[in-house]
Structures are given as structure tokens and as C-alpha cells.
Amino acid sequence: MKRKKAQTNTRRGKNSNTLRIIGGEWRSRKLPFVDAPGLRPTPDRIRETLFNWLQSEIHGATCLDMFAGSGSLGFEALSRGAKDVLFVEKNATCAKQLNENLTLLNAEARVLQSDALNFLNQLEEPKQAFDIVFLDPPYRQRLIEKSIIYLNIEKLIGSNTLIYLEHESDEKYNWDDFNLTLLKQAKAGQVHSFLLEKTEITNGNIL
């Protein structure tokens, strides 16, 4: 991924909201995002915790922002030195805004307007596992379970992949069921945040 010095002028619609990049090259830059059903950018406090967890892993990483929305996690990753981010977003207006924000930052990354569980046909071959996956789907649609199964089947997560995900406190998961190892967790209000790692399995044994 190539980046130039970010532009200083931004254009915002009258009804646009903004998110703030909290660290890295574009620290304190504000980016517009559109109103869309269920869109809720990850708050600053949670992002700060997440990227403290990832500080030794993020530089040079390839990342998947699977339910990108405002792109708050993907843009934060780019600002902190990620090599590449693939933003996957179903909503056409949100996807358009992601591309516009990449232009504002003079950043190169990929945006796919696609359902998060059906974007593989738009990926170039050969497909490779990502280093880091951000998984923050709409709540109460059981999309976490479906997404992890999908990523495993399609080999988009490997033995060294880190997975960050969020869900509300009334949801419960046993990460062992997905062959994931819990590394970190936090709670902010009603939102639980987790950093997990794919557990490698060889000859039926978990390593």
C-alpha cells in the first residue's frame, strides 16, 4: 500500500457525521461517514484498547475489515502502518464514502461493495489468509458465527491470523467451538471486545 501526505481540505455533506483517527500517521484527522441503519463506528476508547493490543502486530499487516461501515477500524489500521486493508461493505452509500475518505487521505486500499459473506468472487486469485481480521457485524443477527465458519472454509484465516470482534453482552460464544484461542478481552458498557487467534490443528490435535 502506498500513501502520500494527506490532503488538508475535506468536503462534508450537511448531514454527515465524523469519526476521528486516534493514532498513527493521521492522528486527529476527522473523516465523514454517512447515516445508515445499524452503523455504529467503534468508539475511541475501544479502538485505543484494540490498537494497544495490536501495537506489535499492526505494522506491515494485511487486514480485512469485513463489515466496514464507517471504516473506523480499517482507517485506524492504515494510519498505524498496516500494509493493506480490504474494506467490505454492503451499503452502496457507505462504500462510496469509504472510497472518498481514502482519496481524502491519499491512501491506497481496496473497497468492495458486497455482502460480507459473499465477497470472495470479487477477490483475485490466489486467495491468501489475512494477518488481522476486524469482525464487527450488526448485532443480533448471528453473523459472528456465520462469518468465522465462512472465513475458515475459505482459508482467509490461518494459524497466525488475529481476529478482533465485538458483540453485545447478552450474546455468548465458546471460542473453542471455532478453534479460536482467546488472547485479550475487554468490556465497555454493553459491548464485549475480544482478540482471538486461530488455533492450529494437525492430525486432529490442537497445537
Backbone bond lengths (Angstrom), bond angles and torsions (degrees), N, CA, C in turn:
res aa  C-N    CA-C-N  psi(-1)  N-CA   C-N-CA  omega(-1)  CA-C   N-CA-C  phi
1 M - - - 1.446 - - 1.515 109.94 -
2 K 1.330 118.13 134.20 1.445 122.62 -179.92 1.516 108.94 -108.94
3 R 1.323 115.00 140.77 1.448 118.94 178.93 1.520 109.70 -133.72
4 K 1.303 116.99 141.45 1.447 122.89 173.45 1.514 108.15 -110.98
5 K 1.303 115.43 174.42 1.455 119.33 176.54 1.513 109.64 -60.87
6 A 1.337 116.34 132.80 1.458 120.71 -174.95 1.517 111.22 -67.36
7 Q 1.317 115.99 145.64 1.447 121.59 175.32 1.519 109.57 -69.35
8 T 1.309 116.21 152.30 1.455 119.88 -177.83 1.519 112.51 -96.70
9 N 1.314 118.56 -20.10 1.458 119.90 -179.31 1.518 110.40 -96.52
10 T 1.305 116.87 137.15 1.457 121.91 177.68 1.509 109.18 -128.92
11 R 1.334 115.41 152.69 1.457 121.41 177.32 1.511 108.25 -115.18
12 R 1.294 116.50 130.59 1.453 120.78 -178.43 1.514 110.11 -129.99
13 G 1.312 114.84 140.64 1.447 119.75 173.91 1.513 110.75 -74.19
14 K 1.309 116.27 160.88 1.455 120.23 -176.34 1.519 112.06 -59.87
15 N 1.330 117.33 -33.36 1.451 120.16 -173.74 1.529 112.76 -104.13
16 S 1.336 117.15 14.34 1.457 118.98 -176.86 1.519 111.17 -78.88
17 N 1.314 115.40 148.74 1.446 122.59 172.10 1.524 107.75 -99.11
18 T 1.321 117.21 168.58 1.458 119.65 178.60 1.516 110.68 -130.63
19 L 1.337 114.87 149.53 1.455 121.64 169.95 1.517 106.98 -119.98
20 R 1.329 115.52 154.33 1.462 121.07 -176.86 1.520 109.58 -113.53
21 I 1.326 116.29 128.74 1.459 120.43 172.05 1.517 107.66 -75.13
22 I 1.315 117.72 129.77 1.466 119.69 -168.30 1.522 114.47 -102.63
23 G 1.339 118.37 -6.91 1.457 118.93 179.41 1.508 112.38 -157.90
24 G 1.324 116.35 166.53 1.448 121.12 174.60 1.520 113.78 87.08
25 E 1.325 115.11 -158.16 1.465 123.03 -174.66 1.514 112.89 -56.86
26 W 1.333 117.05 -37.96 1.465 120.99 -175.75 1.526 111.57 -107.47
27 R 1.297 116.99 29.86 1.460 121.36 -178.98 1.525 111.02 -52.39
28 S 1.322 115.33 133.06 1.471 125.84 178.44 1.529 113.74 75.45
29 R 1.358 118.38 -1.61 1.453 119.09 172.90 1.519 109.78 -65.71
30 K 1.318 116.50 141.61 1.459 122.02 177.62 1.519 109.03 -110.68
31 L 1.330 114.74 135.76 1.456 121.58 -178.28 1.523 109.61 -123.79
32 P 1.331 117.59 139.17 1.463 119.55 177.49 1.520 111.77 -76.40
33 F 1.307 115.93 148.99 1.453 120.76 168.33 1.524 108.34 -138.76
34 V 1.311 115.92 155.75 1.457 120.68 -172.47 1.522 110.84 -92.70
35 D 1.319 114.90 157.42 1.462 120.05 172.17 1.522 108.97 -74.17
36 A 1.316 116.21 129.10 1.457 121.08 177.65 1.517 107.85 -151.03
37 P 1.327 117.64 147.86 1.474 120.63 -178.44 1.527 110.98 -56.37
38 G 1.340 115.55 127.83 1.456 120.98 175.60 1.510 114.95 78.42
39 L 1.339 118.04 -0.95 1.464 119.18 -178.71 1.525 109.64 -78.62
40 R 1.330 116.14 125.41 1.467 121.87 -177.57 1.522 108.06 -146.68
41 P 1.324 117.82 93.78 1.467 119.87 -179.77 1.531 111.30 -54.65
42 T 1.324 116.13 140.94 1.457 120.67 178.10 1.522 109.01 -60.44
43 P 1.341 118.33 124.45 1.473 121.20 -176.32 1.524 112.68 -60.77
44 D 1.344 114.86 157.61 1.462 121.08 -178.68 1.526 111.95 -53.78
45 R 1.312 116.64 -45.04 1.467 120.33 -175.94 1.523 111.38 -59.81
46 I 1.325 116.76 -43.14 1.465 120.52 -178.78 1.521 110.16 -70.80
47 R 1.337 116.95 -40.79 1.464 119.62 178.42 1.525 111.22 -62.93
48 E 1.334 116.92 -39.35 1.459 119.90 178.21 1.524 110.72 -60.50
49 T 1.334 116.48 -43.98 1.464 120.55 177.64 1.523 110.83 -62.20
50 L 1.325 116.60 -47.24 1.457 120.84 -178.42 1.521 111.75 -58.03
51 F 1.322 116.87 -48.64 1.459 118.48 -174.49 1.523 112.63 -78.76
52 N 1.320 117.75 -15.17 1.460 119.84 165.09 1.526 109.34 -67.62
53 W 1.327 116.85 -40.70 1.465 120.92 176.50 1.531 110.60 -61.72
54 L 1.327 116.40 -37.07 1.463 121.25 -172.27 1.529 113.82 -95.99
55 Q 1.308 118.51 5.52 1.464 120.10 -169.22 1.527 113.52 -58.70
56 S 1.321 118.15 -31.14 1.466 119.80 179.28 1.527 112.57 -90.55
57 E 1.329 117.36 -1.88 1.473 121.59 -174.59 1.523 113.73 -115.70
58 I 1.328 116.90 -20.37 1.466 119.21 -166.79 1.529 112.77 -76.74
59 H 1.321 118.90 -33.16 1.461 120.32 -175.70 1.532 110.38 -65.87
60 G 1.322 115.35 124.11 1.454 120.99 179.65 1.514 115.28 79.15
61 A 1.334 117.98 5.64 1.468 121.46 -176.56 1.520 111.45 -80.12
62 T 1.331 115.72 150.23 1.462 122.10 168.59 1.519 107.39 -97.37
63 C 1.322 116.36 129.54 1.463 120.96 -170.25 1.524 111.26 -126.31
64 L 1.320 115.16 148.68 1.462 123.45 173.37 1.518 108.46 -118.47
65 D 1.330 116.74 118.57 1.463 122.49 173.69 1.523 105.79 -102.21
66 M 1.341 116.20 93.91 1.462 121.29 -160.38 1.521 114.07 -78.29
67 F 1.302 118.49 -33.90 1.470 122.69 172.93 1.530 104.99 -120.25
68 A 1.321 117.24 74.78 1.463 120.96 -160.88 1.528 113.76 -64.91
69 G 1.338 117.92 -41.94 1.459 119.43 -179.37 1.518 111.69 59.33
70 S 1.332 116.72 -116.06 1.469 121.93 178.92 1.518 112.08 -75.71
71 G 1.340 116.69 -16.15 1.462 120.21 -177.04 1.514 113.78 80.60
72 S 1.329 118.31 15.36 1.465 120.69 -173.80 1.529 112.54 -58.52
73 L 1.328 117.96 -38.10 1.455 120.32 -179.35 1.524 111.24 -76.53
74 G 1.315 117.15 -42.99 1.455 120.53 179.87 1.520 112.67 -65.07
75 F 1.329 118.08 -42.59 1.456 120.72 178.74 1.525 111.08 -66.57
76 E 1.321 116.38 -38.09 1.473 119.73 176.73 1.521 110.16 -62.80
77 A 1.336 116.83 -40.39 1.459 120.69 178.75 1.531 110.88 -63.15
78 L 1.339 117.44 -45.50 1.458 120.71 178.01 1.523 111.32 -60.64
79 S 1.317 116.64 -43.57 1.456 120.88 -179.71 1.520 111.81 -60.06
80 R 1.324 116.22 -31.20 1.468 121.03 -176.62 1.527 112.98 -96.58
81 G 1.330 117.09 12.32 1.448 119.61 169.11 1.507 117.05 105.58
82 A 1.337 118.78 10.67 1.458 119.62 175.38 1.529 109.78 -60.23
83 K 1.312 115.95 144.03 1.466 121.09 -179.08 1.518 111.80 -71.74
84 D 1.328 116.49 -39.52 1.459 120.56 -176.35 1.523 108.83 -158.18
85 V 1.320 115.17 148.24 1.464 121.60 174.67 1.520 108.10 -133.08
86 L 1.307 115.80 132.57 1.459 121.83 170.55 1.521 107.39 -103.68
87 F 1.329 116.38 113.07 1.459 122.70 176.34 1.526 107.97 -91.29
88 V 1.320 117.58 123.95 1.462 121.86 175.93 1.519 108.30 -115.73
89 E 1.319 116.78 119.72 1.458 121.14 -175.32 1.527 109.74 -144.39
90 K 1.314 116.24 127.16 1.462 121.93 -176.69 1.525 112.65 -75.17
91 N 1.328 117.06 -39.53 1.459 121.38 -175.34 1.535 110.36 -70.47
92 A 1.329 116.83 122.79 1.464 121.15 -174.30 1.524 111.80 -63.09
93 T 1.332 117.58 -39.46 1.463 120.36 -178.90 1.519 110.97 -67.80
94 C 1.328 116.10 -40.33 1.468 119.84 177.38 1.523 110.77 -64.97
95 A 1.337 116.43 -42.04 1.466 119.85 179.37 1.522 110.96 -62.66
96 K 1.320 116.88 -39.86 1.466 120.99 177.61 1.527 110.45 -62.26
97 Q 1.329 116.40 -41.71 1.466 119.92 179.58 1.527 111.65 -66.79
98 L 1.338 117.17 -35.69 1.463 119.81 176.03 1.521 110.55 -59.72
99 N 1.317 117.06 -45.21 1.461 120.56 178.11 1.519 111.56 -63.34
100 E 1.329 116.76 -40.60 1.461 120.00 178.60 1.523 111.22 -64.17
101 N 1.324 117.11 -37.52 1.462 119.92 179.30 1.523 111.78 -70.39
102 L 1.329 117.14 -34.53 1.462 119.27 173.46 1.523 110.31 -61.56
103 T 1.328 116.93 -38.66 1.457 120.93 177.38 1.526 110.62 -65.35
104 L 1.321 117.48 -42.45 1.458 120.96 177.90 1.519 111.80 -57.68
105 L 1.322 116.01 -36.65 1.465 121.05 -178.15 1.528 112.73 -89.45
106 N 1.328 116.62 -3.39 1.469 121.10 -172.63 1.526 110.51 53.08
107 A 1.297 116.26 44.03 1.465 122.25 -178.35 1.521 109.79 -108.91
108 E 1.317 115.10 149.51 1.456 121.00 175.33 1.518 109.16 -108.96
109 A 1.313 116.46 119.35 1.459 123.61 175.33 1.517 106.16 -156.95
110 R 1.322 116.36 174.68 1.459 120.77 -175.27 1.519 110.68 -109.70
111 V 1.331 115.35 137.88 1.465 121.95 174.71 1.521 107.48 -123.18
112 L 1.316 116.26 123.54 1.458 121.25 174.21 1.520 108.47 -113.21
113 Q 1.332 115.84 123.15 1.456 119.33 172.43 1.523 107.11 -85.77
114 S 1.315 115.83 103.18 1.462 120.45 -174.09 1.511 109.29 -163.94
115 D 1.317 115.58 153.17 1.452 120.35 167.61 1.527 108.12 -58.94
116 A 1.329 116.44 136.93 1.461 120.46 -173.57 1.520 113.07 -63.49
117 L 1.310 118.22 -22.17 1.455 120.64 -179.85 1.533 112.76 -98.35
118 N 1.329 115.86 6.62 1.469 118.54 -177.92 1.526 111.93 -139.90
119 F 1.333 116.89 38.76 1.453 118.53 -176.05 1.528 113.36 -101.26
120 L 1.334 117.23 -4.57 1.458 119.28 -172.69 1.518 113.50 -62.74
121 N 1.336 117.01 -32.51 1.468 118.30 -177.61 1.522 112.17 -68.92
122 Q 1.330 117.51 -7.77 1.461 120.78 176.80 1.522 112.35 -99.56
123 L 1.342 117.45 -3.26 1.454 120.96 -179.81 1.524 110.75 -87.20
124 E 1.303 115.68 143.56 1.450 120.25 176.73 1.519 109.92 -77.72
125 E 1.320 115.55 148.45 1.468 121.29 175.01 1.537 109.57 -84.14
126 P 1.339 119.44 151.73 1.462 125.13 -5.26 1.528 110.93 -81.37
127 K 1.309 116.57 146.81 1.458 121.18 177.34 1.525 109.30 -78.51
128 Q 1.316 116.30 138.67 1.453 121.36 -179.07 1.513 110.22 -130.21
129 A 1.328 115.46 155.17 1.456 120.90 178.45 1.528 110.01 -67.55
130 F 1.325 115.63 143.84 1.455 121.50 175.66 1.526 109.42 -82.97
131 D 1.333 115.43 155.85 1.464 119.89 174.74 1.530 110.91 -76.75
132 I 1.327 115.70 -40.12 1.470 121.32 -177.08 1.518 108.75 -137.08
133 V 1.328 116.70 134.27 1.464 122.52 176.23 1.521 108.51 -119.54
134 F 1.333 116.27 127.55 1.462 122.46 173.35 1.521 107.59 -99.77
135 L 1.322 115.74 122.97 1.462 121.09 -172.77 1.525 108.80 -129.36
136 D 1.333 115.55 94.84 1.465 121.32 -177.82 1.525 108.47 -131.36
137 P 1.336 116.65 71.83 1.470 120.01 -174.86 1.526 111.92 -79.04
138 P 1.336 116.65 168.20 1.474 119.40 172.10 1.523 110.67 -54.78
139 Y 1.306 115.97 143.99 1.457 121.13 -176.24 1.530 111.89 -71.99
140 R 1.329 113.56 156.67 1.467 124.27 170.62 1.529 114.21 58.01
141 Q 1.306 116.55 33.39 1.459 120.57 174.11 1.520 112.33 -122.83
142 R 1.340 116.94 9.36 1.473 123.58 179.14 1.531 111.56 56.45
143 L 1.311 115.65 32.54 1.465 119.83 -176.99 1.524 112.36 -80.73
144 I 1.314 118.02 -21.70 1.467 119.64 177.79 1.522 109.99 -63.38
145 E 1.313 116.71 -50.18 1.459 120.75 -179.69 1.523 110.92 -59.78
146 K 1.328 117.01 -47.92 1.464 121.08 -179.23 1.530 110.78 -62.02
147 S 1.320 116.64 -40.55 1.459 120.52 -176.66 1.517 111.90 -66.60
148 I 1.329 117.22 -43.84 1.460 120.40 -178.79 1.525 110.42 -65.10
149 I 1.324 117.15 -42.47 1.466 120.72 177.48 1.525 109.94 -60.67
150 Y 1.307 116.59 -45.34 1.463 123.17 -179.74 1.526 111.31 -60.88
151 L 1.320 116.90 -47.37 1.461 121.30 -179.14 1.524 111.46 -63.26
152 N 1.324 116.14 -37.63 1.466 120.37 177.10 1.525 111.47 -65.48
153 I 1.320 115.91 -48.46 1.464 120.42 -177.44 1.524 110.37 -59.79
154 E 1.314 116.72 -41.59 1.459 121.38 -175.79 1.528 112.69 -87.27
155 K 1.349 116.54 3.47 1.464 122.20 176.59 1.532 112.48 58.49
156 L 1.324 115.67 35.23 1.455 120.24 175.44 1.525 111.82 -88.90
157 I 1.338 116.74 -6.72 1.447 121.40 169.49 1.522 107.85 -124.09
158 G 1.327 115.29 136.68 1.461 121.34 -179.18 1.515 110.65 -119.69
159 S 1.329 115.65 -170.00 1.464 120.34 -173.68 1.521 112.77 -65.64
160 N 1.337 118.09 -20.39 1.461 121.02 -179.58 1.527 113.19 -106.77
161 T 1.322 116.87 4.40 1.462 119.86 -178.46 1.516 111.46 -72.44
162 L 1.340 115.33 134.06 1.456 121.89 172.54 1.526 108.27 -99.54
163 I 1.318 116.35 137.14 1.469 121.91 -179.23 1.523 108.56 -121.89
164 Y 1.327 115.15 121.83 1.460 119.74 173.00 1.516 107.58 -104.06
165 L 1.325 116.70 132.45 1.459 119.27 177.08 1.517 111.00 -145.22
166 E 1.312 114.51 158.89 1.462 122.95 178.92 1.523 109.24 -128.36
167 H 1.319 115.74 146.38 1.461 119.79 167.64 1.520 109.19 -154.58
168 E 1.320 115.22 163.53 1.463 119.77 -179.33 1.523 110.48 -74.12
169 S 1.331 115.11 158.65 1.459 120.50 -171.12 1.521 113.55 -65.60
170 D 1.340 118.21 -20.01 1.465 119.22 -179.25 1.530 112.24 -83.78
171 E 1.334 118.16 -3.02 1.454 121.29 174.59 1.524 109.50 -94.88
172 K 1.318 116.52 143.78 1.453 121.76 -179.10 1.527 109.69 -132.05
173 Y 1.328 116.34 137.99 1.454 121.39 177.97 1.525 109.32 -138.73
174 N 1.323 115.41 146.08 1.453 121.74 170.29 1.530 106.69 -102.52
175 W 1.317 117.22 106.78 1.458 120.32 -173.07 1.516 112.14 -66.17
176 D 1.327 117.46 -24.45 1.467 119.97 176.23 1.524 111.54 -60.28
177 D 1.326 116.08 -30.80 1.465 119.67 179.46 1.528 111.97 -63.10
178 F 1.322 116.26 -22.87 1.468 121.07 -178.69 1.531 111.68 -106.09
179 N 1.328 116.40 10.78 1.471 121.28 -176.68 1.526 111.39 57.63
180 L 1.338 115.45 44.29 1.452 121.92 177.95 1.525 109.86 -119.27
181 T 1.312 115.68 141.57 1.461 122.43 177.82 1.521 109.08 -104.13
182 L 1.331 116.82 128.47 1.458 121.46 179.33 1.529 109.82 -78.36
183 L 1.346 116.07 123.35 1.460 121.41 178.72 1.522 112.50 -102.26
184 K 1.332 116.32 -44.49 1.461 121.87 -177.68 1.517 108.88 -144.20
185 Q 1.337 115.99 153.78 1.458 119.53 172.04 1.516 109.29 -151.45
186 A 1.331 115.47 155.63 1.455 121.50 179.53 1.514 108.09 -153.14
187 K 1.326 115.36 164.30 1.458 120.95 178.00 1.520 108.66 -135.78
188 A 1.319 116.25 134.27 1.460 122.62 175.03 1.523 107.22 -134.82
189 G 1.325 116.84 108.39 1.454 120.47 -174.67 1.520 110.24 63.79
190 Q 1.337 116.30 -125.20 1.454 121.48 -179.73 1.525 112.95 -96.41
191 V 1.330 117.06 8.89 1.462 120.99 -177.35 1.523 110.21 -106.51
192 H 1.331 115.63 128.25 1.457 122.26 174.37 1.526 108.92 -102.18
193 S 1.324 116.62 135.27 1.456 122.53 -179.64 1.523 109.35 -119.05
194 F 1.330 115.67 141.50 1.460 120.73 -176.03 1.523 110.03 -137.64
195 L 1.323 115.68 142.23 1.452 122.30 167.78 1.517 107.21 -114.84
196 L 1.330 115.55 121.61 1.463 122.07 -173.87 1.521 109.86 -125.69
197 E 1.309 115.19 160.99 1.457 121.26 177.43 1.515 109.22 -131.76
198 K 1.325 115.04 139.42 1.462 119.84 177.92 1.527 109.54 -62.12
199 T 1.329 116.85 129.74 1.458 122.54 177.31 1.511 109.04 -87.47
200 E 1.315 116.24 124.58 1.460 120.02 -178.76 1.507 109.97 -77.34
201 I 1.329 116.33 134.66 1.455 122.74 179.38 1.523 109.40 -118.74
202 T 1.323 116.44 125.75 1.468 122.19 178.49 1.507 109.73 -130.32
203 N 1.317 115.72 122.74 1.471 121.61 179.49 1.535 111.74 53.83
204 G 1.335 114.13 39.25 1.454 118.10 175.21 1.508 114.14 83.27
205 N 1.350 117.50 -2.16 1.460 120.63 -178.75 1.513 110.45 -110.26
206 I 1.317 115.58 134.83 1.462 120.64 177.26 1.521 107.78 -80.95
207 L 1.348 117.15 127.68 1.453 121.67 -179.25 1.508 110.07 -91.44
